[in-house]
Amino acid sequence: MRPAATRTIGGPRRASVRCGPDGTPVAVAGRPVECVRDEWRVDEAWWSGRPVHRRYFELVLSGGADVVVFADRRSGEWWAQRA
């Protein structure tokens, strides 16, 4: 019998984010950002071979949806944590 495959629930997925001049998101997946609720940075594991350098935003999009996105500051890619 083959073991069941596992998958991460709620893990990050790539996101289409448009930013203003200061790097703050102004749209996610084409939906305008109405409000930036919070912003924070995560810089950890610098001592390992896989350091993490991210800039997170909790946003309210048009229509009221709450989303958390982050920019991987090493690759420049944007990811959505929850939507």
C-alpha positions as CSV (number, residue, x, y, z in Angstrom):
1,M,0.0,0.0,0.0
2,R,1.3,3.4,-1.0
3,P,1.4,6.1,1.8
4,A,-1.0,9.0,1.4
5,A,0.5,12.2,0.0
6,T,0.7,15.2,2.3
7,R,0.2,18.8,1.4
8,T,0.6,22.0,3.4
9,I,-2.7,23.8,4.2
10,G,-2.5,27.5,4.1
11,G,1.0,27.7,2.9
12,P,2.3,30.6,0.9
13,R,1.5,30.8,-2.9
14,R,2.9,33.2,-5.5
15,A,1.0,36.5,-5.7
16,S,0.7,39.3,-8.3
17,V,1.4,42.5,-6.4
18,R,1.8,46.0,-7.8
19,C,3.7,48.5,-5.5
20,G,3.9,52.2,-5.1
21,P,7.3,54.1,-5.2
22,D,8.0,53.2,-1.5
23,G,7.5,49.5,-2.1
24,T,4.1,49.3,-0.4
25,P,1.5,47.3,-2.2
26,V,-1.2,49.2,-4.0
27,A,-2.9,46.2,-5.7
28,V,-3.0,42.4,-5.2
29,A,-4.2,40.2,-8.1
30,G,-5.5,43.4,-9.7
31,R,-7.6,44.4,-6.7
32,P,-6.8,47.8,-5.2
33,V,-5.5,48.0,-1.6
34,E,-7.9,50.1,0.6
35,C,-5.9,49.9,3.8
36,V,-2.5,48.7,5.1
37,R,-3.3,47.3,8.5
38,D,0.2,46.3,9.5
39,E,3.8,45.9,8.2
40,W,6.7,44.0,9.6
41,R,10.0,42.4,8.6
42,V,11.4,39.0,9.3
43,D,15.1,38.5,9.1
44,E,16.2,35.2,10.6
45,A,18.3,32.1,10.1
46,W,21.1,34.4,8.9
47,W,23.5,31.9,10.5
48,S,22.3,29.0,8.3
49,G,22.7,28.3,4.7
50,R,19.0,29.4,4.1
51,P,18.5,32.8,5.6
52,V,15.0,34.4,5.5
53,H,14.6,38.1,4.6
54,R,10.9,39.1,4.1
55,R,8.8,42.2,4.3
56,Y,5.2,41.4,5.3
57,F,2.0,43.4,4.8
58,E,-1.5,42.8,6.2
59,L,-3.8,44.5,3.7
60,V,-7.5,45.1,3.2
61,L,-8.4,44.9,-0.5
62,S,-11.4,46.5,-2.2
63,G,-14.5,44.7,-1.2
64,G,-13.1,44.1,2.3
65,A,-11.0,41.0,1.8
66,D,-8.1,40.7,4.3
67,V,-4.8,39.3,2.9
68,V,-1.3,38.9,4.1
69,V,1.4,39.1,1.5
70,F,5.2,39.2,1.7
71,A,8.1,40.1,-0.5
72,D,11.1,37.7,-0.4
73,R,13.8,40.4,-0.3
74,R,16.4,38.0,-1.7
75,S,14.4,36.9,-4.8
76,G,12.1,39.9,-5.2
77,E,9.1,37.5,-5.5
78,W,5.7,38.2,-3.8
79,W,3.8,35.6,-2.0
80,A,0.3,35.5,-0.4
81,Q,0.1,33.9,3.0
82,R,-3.7,34.0,3.4
83,A,-6.5,35.5,1.4
